Amino acid sequence: MDIRKIPVSKINPAPYNPRIDLQPGDIEYEKLKRSIQEFGYVEPLVWNEQTGNLVGGHQRFKILVEQGTTEIEVSVVSLDEIQEKVLNVALNKISGDWDTDALTRLLVELQQVGVDIALSGFDDVDLKQMVGEIEIPNFEAGTVEDQGDLGVLSSKLVICPHCGEEFEHD
């Protein structure tokens, strides 16, 4: 991998880039900006030295320039224009799928120790949706008929017909 520090003036955002051009104030733009502010610039842009075009990292580039960056470390490729376009699409499309259960557990763990999970790019709405989608292995929802009759001991004490546990009912 060829990593170089080059002036931002040598980098041309690819005019064909198929990604939506996020703007300041857009939710995803602000999430990315906050991540860069919190963790720094940790993933190099991909720049084609043959054309001068940015191949990958357009949103990060925009934010870094907005923040006044004058030189940026880039991963340098040397491709013809067709190969460059294919790589641009691949960088924007090819990604792994989430193991939703593992991701949810990780985000919940981070939230429980006081981390603002918005720094991860996810928010409370995402987390609530994921928690609702967690699959419990070998779980089959029961029916009202499966529950049997609840034995009532008093107006507030109930016995579970399956395990015999006594508990108060509100």
Backbone as JSON, one array per atom type, in Angstrom:
{
  "sequence": "MDIRKIPVSKINPAPYNPRIDLQPGDIEYEKLKRSIQEFGYVEPLVWNEQTGNLVGGHQRFKILVEQGTTEIEVSVVSLDEIQEKVLNVALNKISGDWDTDALTRLLVELQQVGVDIALSGFDDVDLKQMVGEIEIPNFEAGTVEDQGDLGVLSSKLVICPHCGEEFEHD",
  "N": [[0.86, -1.17, 0.0], [0.63, 2.12, -0.9], [1.13, 4.9, 0.8], [0.77, 8.32, 0.96], [1.39, 11.76, 1.81], [-0.35, 14.43, 0.63], [-1.02, 17.67, -0.89], [-4.27, 19.14, -0.49], [-5.07, 20.48, -2.72], [-4.28, 18.98, -4.9], [-6.13, 17.04, -5.15], [-8.95, 15.94, -6.79], [-12.36, 15.8, -6.46], [-14.16, 13.05, -7.68], [-16.0, 13.53, -10.59], [-17.98, 11.8, -11.41], [-18.81, 10.42, -9.21], [-21.04, 8.25, -7.65], [-22.31, 8.44, -5.21], [-24.58, 10.05, -2.95], [-24.19, 13.46, -2.42], [-23.44, 14.48, 0.57], [-24.43, 17.12, 2.79], [-23.47, 19.82, 5.02], [-25.26, 19.66, 8.03], [-26.91, 17.58, 7.22], [-27.95, 14.47, 8.55], [-26.27, 12.12, 8.38], [-23.9, 13.28, 7.48], [-23.24, 14.91, 9.65], [-22.87, 12.95, 11.62], [-20.6, 11.62, 10.63], [-18.77, 13.73, 10.64], [-18.63, 14.28, 13.38], [-17.51, 11.89, 14.27], [-14.96, 12.02, 13.06], [-13.99, 14.26, 14.38], [-13.89, 13.27, 16.99], [-12.29, 10.89, 16.89], [-10.31, 11.42, 15.08], [-8.56, 11.51, 11.89], [-8.59, 8.56, 10.55], [-8.76, 6.7, 8.51], [-7.37, 6.38, 5.45], [-7.95, 8.35, 2.49], [-8.66, 7.3, -0.89], [-6.74, 7.84, -3.66], [-6.23, 8.53, -7.08], [-3.34, 8.65, -8.81], [-2.93, 8.91, -11.55], [-5.1, 10.28, -12.68], [-5.7, 12.21, -10.85], [-7.99, 12.14, -9.47], [-10.21, 11.69, -6.71], [-10.91, 8.58, -5.42], [-12.08, 7.12, -3.41], [-13.73, 8.08, -0.42], [-15.01, 10.54, -0.44], [-16.85, 11.98, 1.22], [-15.48, 12.17, 3.66], [-13.3, 13.65, 2.77], [-14.51, 16.08, 2.08], [-15.34, 16.98, 4.62], [-12.88, 17.17, 5.96], [-11.6, 19.18, 4.46], [-13.38, 21.26, 4.99], [-12.76, 21.59, 7.65], [-10.36, 22.83, 7.48], [-8.07, 21.46, 6.73], [-5.0, 21.11, 5.04], [-3.18, 19.36, 3.96], [-3.32, 15.9, 3.2], [-3.19, 12.5, 4.15], [-3.11, 9.91, 1.85], [-4.16, 6.87, 0.27], [-2.5, 5.72, -2.4], [-3.34, 4.97, -5.73], [-2.75, 3.71, -9.04], [-4.39, 3.95, -11.73], [-6.21, 3.36, -14.82], [-8.88, 5.32, -16.27], [-11.26, 3.79, -16.47], [-10.8, 1.55, -14.76], [-10.54, 2.99, -12.41], [-13.15, 3.97, -12.04], [-14.53, 1.57, -11.64], [-13.34, 0.71, -9.24], [-14.17, 2.81, -7.6], [-16.96, 2.38, -7.45], [-16.94, -0.18, -6.3], [-15.72, 0.33, -3.79], [-17.71, 1.79, -2.62], [-19.83, 0.05, -2.57], [-19.24, -2.69, -1.89], [-19.33, -4.34, 1.04], [-19.28, -5.89, 4.25], [-21.88, -7.82, 5.86], [-23.75, -7.11, 8.83], [-23.5, -8.89, 11.89], [-26.18, -8.91, 13.47], [-27.09, -9.51, 16.07], [-24.67, -9.7, 17.55], [-23.66, -7.12, 17.09], [-25.66, -5.58, 18.31], [-25.44, -6.43, 21.01], [-22.86, -5.47, 21.52], [-23.18, -2.66, 21.17], [-25.07, -2.14, 23.19], [-23.55, -2.86, 25.42], [-21.51, -0.89, 25.26], [-23.06, 1.39, 25.61], [-23.97, 0.97, 28.21], [-21.69, 1.4, 29.72], [-21.44, 4.06, 29.55], [-20.72, 5.22, 27.11], [-21.3, 7.4, 24.41], [-23.23, 6.23, 22.04], [-23.76, 7.35, 19.62], [-21.42, 8.18, 18.55], [-20.53, 6.01, 17.18], [-21.89, 6.0, 14.88], [-24.34, 4.89, 14.97], [-27.57, 5.33, 16.53], [-29.84, 5.94, 19.32], [-32.37, 5.24, 18.33], [-31.75, 3.42, 16.29], [-30.61, 1.43, 17.89], [-32.76, 0.65, 19.57], [-34.43, -0.45, 17.65], [-32.84, -2.59, 16.76], [-32.6, -4.12, 19.12], [-35.19, -4.98, 19.38], [-35.25, -6.77, 17.29], [-33.66, -8.92, 17.92], [-32.82, -12.29, 17.7], [-33.86, -15.08, 19.48], [-32.46, -18.12, 20.07], [-34.15, -21.17, 19.34], [-36.58, -20.29, 20.35], [-40.0, -20.2, 20.69], [-42.88, -18.45, 20.39], [-45.49, -18.58, 22.75], [-49.0, -19.42, 23.13], [-52.12, -18.08, 24.39], [-53.54, -20.25, 25.32], [-51.47, -22.01, 25.94], [-50.58, -21.1, 28.36], [-52.17, -21.94, 30.43], [-54.31, -22.17, 33.37], [-54.08, -19.62, 35.74], [-53.33, -19.93, 39.06], [-54.89, -18.32, 41.64], [-53.94, -16.93, 44.65], [-54.39, -14.82, 46.36], [-55.66, -11.49, 46.1], [-53.43, -10.31, 44.98], [-51.38, -12.19, 44.77], [-49.96, -14.68, 42.79], [-49.65, -17.94, 41.34], [-47.38, -19.49, 39.24], [-48.33, -21.69, 36.71], [-46.54, -23.38, 35.44], [-43.97, -23.44, 36.66], [-44.44, -23.15, 39.34], [-43.7, -20.97, 40.79], [-44.29, -18.28, 42.99], [-45.65, -15.06, 42.73], [-46.2, -11.5, 42.97], [-48.99, -9.87, 41.61], [-49.74, -7.0, 39.8]],
  "CA": [[0.0, 0.0, 0.0], [1.41, 3.35, -1.06], [0.5, 5.99, 1.54], [1.5, 9.59, 0.82], [0.73, 12.99, 2.26], [-0.38, 15.34, -0.51], [-1.87, 18.85, -0.67], [-5.66, 18.96, -0.92], [-5.22, 21.09, -4.05], [-4.02, 17.96, -5.93], [-7.21, 16.05, -5.11], [-10.19, 16.33, -7.47], [-13.48, 14.88, -6.23], [-14.55, 12.43, -8.95], [-17.28, 14.1, -11.04], [-18.93, 10.72, -11.64], [-19.07, 9.7, -7.95], [-22.47, 7.99, -7.59], [-22.87, 8.63, -3.87], [-25.25, 11.32, -2.68], [-23.27, 14.44, -1.84], [-23.98, 14.96, 1.85], [-24.21, 18.53, 3.07], [-23.51, 20.15, 6.45], [-26.62, 19.63, 8.54], [-27.47, 16.25, 6.98], [-27.68, 13.61, 9.7], [-25.09, 11.27, 8.15], [-22.74, 14.17, 7.41], [-22.89, 15.33, 11.01], [-22.34, 11.78, 12.32], [-19.23, 11.41, 10.16], [-17.98, 14.86, 11.13], [-18.4, 14.08, 14.82], [-16.58, 10.77, 14.39], [-13.62, 12.53, 12.72], [-13.57, 15.15, 15.48], [-13.63, 12.47, 18.19], [-11.25, 9.88, 16.71], [-9.29, 11.85, 14.14], [-8.57, 11.01, 10.52], [-8.0, 7.24, 10.76], [-8.87, 5.86, 7.31], [-6.92, 7.21, 4.32], [-8.7, 8.47, 1.25], [-8.03, 6.61, -2.01], [-6.5, 8.85, -4.69], [-5.62, 8.01, -8.3], [-2.31, 9.58, -9.27], [-3.0, 9.12, -13.0], [-6.14, 11.26, -13.04], [-5.84, 13.21, -9.79], [-9.33, 12.0, -8.89], [-10.48, 10.97, -5.47], [-11.63, 7.35, -5.77], [-12.88, 6.75, -2.25], [-13.62, 8.96, 0.74], [-15.48, 11.89, -0.79], [-17.48, 12.69, 2.35], [-14.42, 12.51, 4.61], [-12.52, 14.72, 2.14], [-15.29, 17.32, 2.2], [-15.3, 17.4, 6.02], [-11.5, 17.57, 6.28], [-11.37, 20.49, 3.83], [-14.18, 22.2, 5.77], [-12.06, 21.81, 8.91], [-9.15, 23.58, 7.23], [-6.93, 20.59, 6.43], [-4.33, 21.51, 3.8], [-2.51, 18.16, 3.44], [-4.04, 14.7, 3.62], [-2.6, 11.21, 3.81], [-3.97, 9.16, 0.93], [-3.7, 5.61, -0.3], [-2.33, 6.06, -3.82], [-3.47, 3.94, -6.76], [-2.4, 4.19, -10.38], [-5.37, 3.23, -12.55], [-6.82, 4.11, -15.92], [-10.17, 5.89, -15.84], [-12.27, 2.73, -16.32], [-10.49, 0.84, -13.51], [-10.83, 3.92, -11.32], [-14.6, 3.99, -11.83], [-14.91, 0.28, -11.05], [-12.91, 0.73, -7.85], [-15.05, 3.74, -6.89], [-18.23, 1.7, -7.17], [-16.66, -1.28, -5.36], [-15.48, 0.89, -2.46], [-18.98, 2.28, -2.09], [-20.85, -0.99, -2.54], [-18.85, -3.94, -1.26], [-19.1, -4.29, 2.48], [-19.83, -7.06, 4.91], [-23.14, -7.68, 6.58], [-23.63, -7.11, 10.29], [-24.08, -9.91, 12.77], [-27.01, -7.96, 14.21], [-27.11, -9.84, 17.5], [-23.37, -9.31, 18.12], [-23.6, -5.66, 17.05], [-26.57, -5.06, 19.34], [-24.82, -6.67, 22.32], [-21.72, -4.56, 21.65], [-23.68, -1.3, 21.36], [-25.68, -2.08, 24.52], [-22.43, -2.86, 26.37], [-20.88, 0.43, 25.22], [-24.0, 2.36, 26.19], [-24.04, 0.73, 29.65], [-20.51, 1.97, 30.39], [-21.49, 5.51, 29.41], [-20.28, 5.71, 25.81], [-22.34, 7.95, 23.54], [-23.15, 5.36, 20.87], [-23.86, 8.15, 18.39], [-20.06, 8.25, 17.99], [-20.34, 4.83, 16.32], [-22.71, 6.15, 13.68], [-25.67, 4.41, 15.33], [-28.19, 6.15, 17.56], [-30.79, 5.22, 20.18], [-33.45, 4.69, 17.51], [-31.19, 2.21, 15.68], [-30.41, 0.43, 18.94], [-34.07, 0.13, 19.97], [-34.91, -1.3, 16.56], [-32.05, -3.83, 16.77], [-32.95, -4.9, 20.31], [-36.47, -5.61, 19.06], [-35.06, -7.78, 16.26], [-32.76, -9.98, 18.36], [-33.39, -13.63, 17.61], [-33.53, -15.96, 20.59], [-32.43, -19.47, 19.5], [-35.12, -22.17, 19.79], [-37.7, -19.65, 21.04], [-41.28, -20.17, 19.99], [-43.86, -17.73, 21.2], [-46.62, -19.4, 23.17], [-50.34, -18.86, 22.96], [-52.85, -17.93, 25.65], [-53.89, -21.61, 25.75], [-50.26, -22.62, 26.49], [-50.31, -20.6, 29.7], [-52.96, -22.64, 31.44], [-55.0, -21.33, 34.34], [-53.24, -19.1, 36.81], [-53.95, -20.11, 40.37], [-54.87, -17.07, 42.38], [-53.91, -17.15, 46.08], [-55.03, -13.66, 46.93], [-55.88, -10.54, 45.02], [-52.18, -9.89, 44.36], [-50.41, -13.26, 44.73], [-50.29, -15.61, 41.72], [-48.72, -19.06, 41.2], [-47.15, -19.85, 37.84], [-48.72, -23.09, 36.52], [-45.44, -24.16, 34.87], [-42.83, -23.63, 37.57], [-44.88, -23.09, 40.72], [-43.2, -19.74, 41.41], [-45.31, -17.34, 43.45], [-45.27, -13.66, 42.53], [-47.29, -10.54, 43.13], [-49.55, -9.35, 40.36], [-50.24, -5.62, 39.99]],
  "C": [[0.9, 1.23, 0.0], [0.65, 4.49, -0.37], [1.38, 7.23, 1.4], [0.68, 10.73, 1.4], [0.82, 13.97, 1.09], [-1.26, 16.55, -0.19], [-3.29, 18.6, -1.19], [-5.89, 19.54, -2.32], [-4.96, 20.09, -5.19], [-5.16, 16.96, -6.06], [-8.47, 16.63, -5.76], [-11.29, 15.35, -7.1], [-13.95, 14.34, -7.59], [-15.92, 12.96, -9.38], [-18.36, 13.05, -11.24], [-19.35, 10.01, -10.35], [-20.57, 9.51, -7.76], [-23.11, 8.15, -6.21], [-23.54, 9.99, -3.77], [-24.26, 12.23, -1.97], [-23.89, 15.01, -0.57], [-23.58, 16.41, 2.09], [-24.17, 18.76, 4.58], [-24.97, 20.26, 6.89], [-27.32, 18.31, 8.28], [-27.06, 15.34, 8.13], [-26.41, 12.79, 9.52], [-23.81, 12.1, 8.07], [-22.28, 14.54, 8.81], [-22.35, 14.16, 11.84], [-20.88, 11.54, 11.92], [-18.3, 12.51, 10.67], [-17.64, 14.68, 12.61], [-17.4, 12.94, 15.05], [-15.14, 11.22, 14.09], [-13.11, 13.43, 13.83], [-13.17, 14.34, 16.71], [-12.4, 11.57, 18.04], [-10.12, 10.3, 15.78], [-9.49, 11.22, 12.77], [-7.85, 9.66, 10.54], [-8.05, 6.32, 9.55], [-8.51, 6.7, 6.09], [-7.91, 7.22, 3.16], [-7.97, 7.66, 0.18], [-7.97, 7.61, -3.16], [-5.77, 8.23, -5.87], [-4.62, 9.02, -8.84], [-2.35, 9.82, -10.78], [-3.99, 10.21, -13.39], [-6.24, 12.42, -12.05], [-7.18, 13.13, -9.08], [-9.31, 11.26, -7.56], [-11.32, 9.76, -5.86], [-12.53, 6.93, -4.63], [-12.65, 7.71, -1.1], [-14.1, 10.37, 0.49], [-16.07, 12.65, 0.39], [-16.43, 13.09, 3.38], [-13.58, 13.67, 4.08], [-13.22, 16.06, 2.34], [-15.21, 17.87, 3.63], [-13.9, 17.88, 6.39], [-11.17, 18.93, 5.69], [-12.14, 21.56, 4.59], [-13.48, 22.56, 7.08], [-10.72, 22.52, 8.73], [-7.91, 22.75, 6.96], [-6.33, 21.01, 5.09], [-3.55, 20.36, 3.16], [-3.19, 16.93, 4.03], [-3.24, 13.47, 3.23], [-3.61, 10.44, 2.97], [-3.32, 7.82, 0.6], [-3.68, 5.83, -1.8], [-2.51, 4.82, -4.7], [-3.09, 4.56, -8.09], [-3.24, 3.38, -11.37], [-5.8, 4.06, -13.74], [-8.23, 4.5, -15.47], [-11.25, 4.82, -15.63], [-12.04, 1.96, -15.03], [-10.82, 1.71, -12.3], [-12.33, 3.92, -11.01], [-15.09, 2.69, -11.2], [-14.54, 0.25, -9.58], [-13.8, 1.67, -7.03], [-16.36, 3.07, -6.51], [-18.01, 0.59, -6.14], [-16.46, -0.75, -3.94], [-16.78, 1.35, -1.8], [-20.02, 1.19, -1.92], [-20.46, -2.2, -1.7], [-18.56, -3.71, 0.22], [-19.74, -5.52, 3.1], [-21.17, -6.76, 5.56], [-22.87, -7.7, 8.07], [-24.15, -8.42, 10.85], [-24.89, -9.07, 13.75], [-27.03, -8.24, 15.71], [-25.81, -9.39, 18.17], [-23.23, -7.79, 18.17], [-24.47, -5.05, 18.15], [-25.97, -5.23, 20.73], [-23.67, -5.69, 22.56], [-22.19, -3.13, 21.91], [-24.32, -1.13, 22.74], [-24.58, -2.02, 25.58], [-21.77, -1.48, 26.43], [-21.77, 1.48, 25.87], [-24.05, 2.21, 27.71], [-22.83, 1.28, 30.4], [-20.39, 3.47, 30.12], [-21.0, 6.07, 28.1], [-21.48, 6.26, 25.04], [-22.29, 7.15, 22.24], [-23.33, 6.11, 19.56], [-22.48, 8.3, 17.75], [-19.78, 7.09, 17.04], [-21.08, 4.97, 15.0], [-24.12, 5.63, 13.89], [-26.24, 5.35, 16.38], [-29.19, 5.32, 18.36], [-31.92, 4.58, 19.39], [-32.98, 3.4, 16.85], [-31.11, 1.09, 16.7], [-31.74, -0.18, 19.37], [-34.63, -0.8, 18.91], [-34.16, -2.63, 16.57], [-32.4, -4.71, 17.96], [-34.27, -5.63, 20.06], [-36.35, -6.73, 18.06], [-34.16, -8.94, 16.69], [-33.48, -11.32, 18.3], [-32.92, -14.45, 18.8], [-33.59, -17.38, 20.05], [-33.48, -20.37, 20.16], [-36.29, -21.55, 20.57], [-38.92, -19.68, 20.14], [-42.28, -19.48, 20.9], [-45.04, -18.63, 21.52], [-47.94, -18.71, 22.89], [-50.98, -18.71, 24.34], [-53.18, -19.31, 26.21], [-52.69, -22.31, 26.4], [-50.04, -22.23, 27.95], [-51.08, -21.35, 30.78], [-53.66, -21.65, 32.35], [-54.04, -20.88, 35.42], [-53.99, -19.28, 38.12], [-53.82, -18.84, 41.17], [-54.94, -17.38, 43.87], [-54.58, -16.01, 46.83], [-55.2, -12.67, 45.79], [-54.59, -10.13, 44.33], [-51.16, -11.01, 44.23], [-50.86, -14.31, 43.72], [-49.24, -16.71, 41.7], [-48.6, -19.38, 39.72], [-47.48, -21.33, 37.67], [-47.58, -23.97, 35.99], [-44.33, -24.45, 35.87], [-43.22, -23.58, 39.04], [-44.42, -21.85, 41.46], [-44.37, -18.84, 41.79], [-44.8, -15.91, 43.22], [-46.48, -12.77, 42.69], [-47.72, -10.02, 41.77], [-50.12, -7.97, 40.63], [-51.53, -5.42, 39.27]]
}
